[in-house]
């Protein structure tokens, strides 16, 4: 097994001592659970709702609204902060930095754990969206199963784009988390930038705020939502921001003394 694989396994095991994994699971099922409960309360409307041709697209759009605006950015901020702060909380950076592993291995193994958590978050959310359709159909008599097939290719492609659009948030939070022993600093700064992103999303400057891309992506995918004129490739900008933030984070990490 390569040094990176060994480091990744050890970093993944550390998540058991944090709330990061539970946060991912709970956050992924939060919105679909609310949708499920709401539809069970209005079960009389379900037969007509399930018979529509655009059932899956409508469910997908409604489920992703809160996810793109709030849950995905907040999950990226919180999960990244929790993973990084494991070392500070346990005063373990000294032990980590004395391991016979290169800076790049240590740095990218921990970052890879965060990215896997984010990917798991999105996959679980997609599964939860399907369950939000399955549970009412199972529990309410007379509700037909949707006649249209689940557009898996479309949903998979859109989920991948949301993952890309969340990368700058992960990278920026990773950078802040490595520089601060205080758990609240990356969370507080991330929250403030997220609020700024919401405020600027309808302006010409919104496209340059790296925390705005998940919301901008949602608005682009849903023409019925509030119109936002975006002439730039937000996914390319998201990747560019993520690379810059990651490079700065690695440079500062590598320049720190190995003794911690």
C-alpha positions in Angstrom: 0.0 0.0 0.0 1.3 3.4 -0.9 2.2 6.1 1.7 -0.7 8.2 0.5 -3.2 5.3 0.9 -1.9 4.6 4.4 -2.2 8.3 5.4 -5.7 8.5 3.9 -6.9 5.4 5.8 -5.5 6.8 9.1 -7.1 10.2 8.4 -10.4 8.6 7.6 -10.3 6.6 10.9 -9.9 9.9 12.7 -13.3 11.1 11.5 -14.8 8.6 13.9 -13.7 10.9 16.7 -15.6 13.9 15.2 -19.1 14.7 14.2 -18.2 15.1 10.5 -19.6 11.8 9.3 -22.8 12.3 11.3 -23.1 15.8 9.9 -22.8 14.5 6.4 -25.5 11.8 6.9 -27.9 14.1 8.7 -27.5 17.0 6.3 -28.0 14.8 3.3 -31.4 13.5 4.5 -32.6 16.8 6.1 -34.4 18.3 3.1 -35.8 15.1 1.6 -37.1 14.2 5.0 -39.0 17.5 5.2 -40.3 17.0 1.7 -41.5 13.5 2.7 -43.3 14.7 5.8 -44.9 17.6 3.9 -46.3 15.3 1.2 -47.6 12.8 3.7 -49.6 15.7 5.4 -51.0 16.6 2.0 -51.5 13.1 0.8 -54.8 13.9 -1.0 -52.8 15.7 -3.7 -50.3 12.9 -4.2 -52.1 10.9 -6.9 -52.3 13.9 -9.3 -48.7 14.9 -8.4 -47.2 11.5 -9.1 -49.1 11.3 -12.4 -47.4 14.4 -13.9 -44.8 13.9 -16.6 -42.3 16.1 -14.9 -42.6 14.5 -11.4 -38.8 13.7 -11.0 -37.6 17.0 -12.4 -40.0 18.9 -10.1 -39.0 16.9 -7.1 -35.3 17.4 -7.9 -35.7 21.1 -8.3 -37.6 21.5 -5.1 -35.2 19.4 -3.1 -32.1 21.2 -4.5 -33.2 24.7 -3.7 -32.3 24.6 0.0 -29.4 22.4 -0.6 -27.7 24.7 -3.2 -28.5 27.9 -1.2 -27.7 26.8 2.3 -27.0 23.1 3.1 -24.2 22.4 0.7 -22.1 25.5 1.5 -22.7 25.0 5.3 -21.8 21.3 5.1 -18.6 22.1 3.2 -17.6 24.7 5.8 -18.5 22.5 8.9 -17.2 19.2 7.6 -13.8 20.7 6.5 -13.4 22.6 9.8 -14.2 19.5 11.8 -11.7 17.3 10.0 -8.9 19.9 10.3 -9.6 20.8 13.9 -9.2 17.2 15.0 -5.4 17.7 15.2 -5.7 21.0 17.1 -8.3 19.7 19.5 -6.2 16.7 20.4 -2.9 18.6 20.3 -1.8 16.0 17.7 -0.1 18.2 15.0 3.3 17.5 16.7 2.8 13.8 16.3 1.5 14.1 12.8 4.3 16.3 11.6 6.9 13.9 12.9 5.6 11.0 10.9 7.9 9.7 8.1 5.6 11.1 5.5 6.1 14.0 3.2 4.3 17.3 3.5 2.3 16.6 0.3 1.2 13.2 1.6 0.0 14.6 4.9 -1.7 17.6 3.3 -3.5 15.9 0.5 -4.5 12.8 2.5 -6.5 15.0 4.9 -7.9 17.1 2.0 -8.9 13.8 0.2 -10.9 12.8 3.3 -12.8 16.1 3.2 -13.5 15.6 -0.6 -14.7 12.1 0.0 -17.1 13.3 2.7 -18.5 15.9 0.4 -19.0 13.4 -2.4 -20.7 11.1 0.1 -22.9 13.9 1.2 -24.1 14.5 -2.4 -24.6 10.8 -3.2 -26.6 10.3 0.0 -28.7 13.4 -0.8 -29.5 11.9 -4.3 -30.5 8.6 -2.6 -32.6 10.5 -0.1 -34.4 12.4 -2.9 -35.4 9.1 -4.4 -36.7 7.9 -0.9 -38.7 11.1 -0.6 -40.7 9.8 -3.6 -40.7 6.2 -2.6 -42.0 6.6 1.0 -45.2 8.5 0.2 -45.9 6.1 -2.7 -45.5 3.2 -0.2 -47.5 4.6 2.6 -50.4 6.3 0.8 -52.9 4.0 -0.9 -53.8 4.9 -4.5 -50.7 6.8 -5.3 -49.3 5.6 -8.7 -45.6 5.2 -9.2 -44.4 7.9 -11.6 -44.7 6.9 -15.2 -41.5 8.7 -16.3 -38.2 7.1 -15.6 -35.7 8.7 -13.3 -33.3 10.8 -15.5 -30.2 9.4 -13.9 -27.8 10.8 -16.5 -29.1 14.3 -16.0 -29.1 14.1 -12.2 -25.6 12.6 -12.1 -24.2 15.3 -14.3 -25.9 18.1 -12.2 -24.7 16.5 -9.0 -21.1 16.5 -10.3 -21.4 20.2 -11.2 -22.6 21.0 -7.7 -19.6 19.1 -6.3 -17.3 21.2 -8.5 -19.0 24.4 -7.5 -18.4 23.5 -3.8 -14.7 23.0 -4.2 -13.7 26.6 -3.5 -15.6 26.5 -0.2 -13.8 23.4 0.8 -10.4 24.7 -0.3 -10.9 28.1 1.4 -12.1 26.5 4.7 -9.1 24.1 4.6 -6.8 27.0 4.2 -8.4 28.9 7.1 -8.6 25.8 9.3 -4.9 25.0 8.9 -4.0 28.6 10.0 -6.2 28.8 13.1 -6.4 26.8 16.3 -9.8 28.3 16.9 -12.6 26.1 15.5 -14.9 29.1 15.1 -12.6 31.1 12.9 -13.0 29.2 9.6 -16.7 28.7 10.4 -17.3 32.4 11.1 -15.3 33.7 8.1 -17.0 31.1 5.9 -20.4 32.2 7.1 -19.7 35.8 6.5 -18.4 35.1 3.0 -21.5 33.0 2.3 -23.8 35.9 3.4 -21.8 38.2 1.1 -22.4 35.7 -1.7 -26.1 35.7 -1.1 -26.1 39.5 -1.1 -24.1 39.8 -4.3 -25.6 37.0 -6.4 -27.9 39.3 -8.3 -25.1 41.8 -9.0 -22.4 41.7 -11.7 -19.9 41.0 -9.0 -21.6 37.9 -7.7 -19.8 35.6 -10.2 -16.5 36.5 -8.6 -17.5 35.5 -5.1 -16.3 31.8 -4.7 -19.0 30.9 -2.3 -21.8 31.8 -4.7 -21.3 29.1 -7.3 -23.7 26.5 -5.9 -26.5 29.0 -5.8 -25.6 30.4 -9.3 -25.6 26.9 -10.6 -29.1 26.2 -9.2 -30.4 29.5 -10.7 -28.9 28.6 -14.1 -30.5 25.1 -14.1 -33.9 26.5 -13.2 -35.1 29.2 -15.5 -38.2 29.8 -13.5 -36.1 31.0 -10.6 -35.0 34.5 -10.1 -33.1 35.5 -13.3 -29.4 36.0 -13.0 -27.3 36.9 -16.0 -24.1 34.9 -15.8 -21.8 35.2 -18.8 -18.8 33.5 -17.2 -18.1 29.8 -16.8 -18.8 29.4 -13.1 -17.6 25.8 -13.0 -14.2 26.8 -14.5 -14.0 29.7 -12.0 -14.8 27.3 -9.2 -11.9 25.0 -10.2 -9.6 28.0 -10.6 -10.4 29.3 -7.1 -10.1 25.9 -5.6 -6.6 25.4 -7.1 -5.4 28.9 -5.9 -6.7 28.3 -2.4 -5.3 24.8 -2.2 -1.9 26.1 -3.5 -1.8 28.8 -0.8 -2.8 26.3 1.9 -0.2 23.8 0.8 2.5 26.5 0.7 1.8 27.7 4.2 1.5 24.1 5.5 4.8 23.1 3.9 6.6 26.1 5.3 5.7 25.3 8.9 8.4 23.6 10.9 8.2 19.8 10.8 8.3 19.6 14.6 4.8 21.2 14.7 
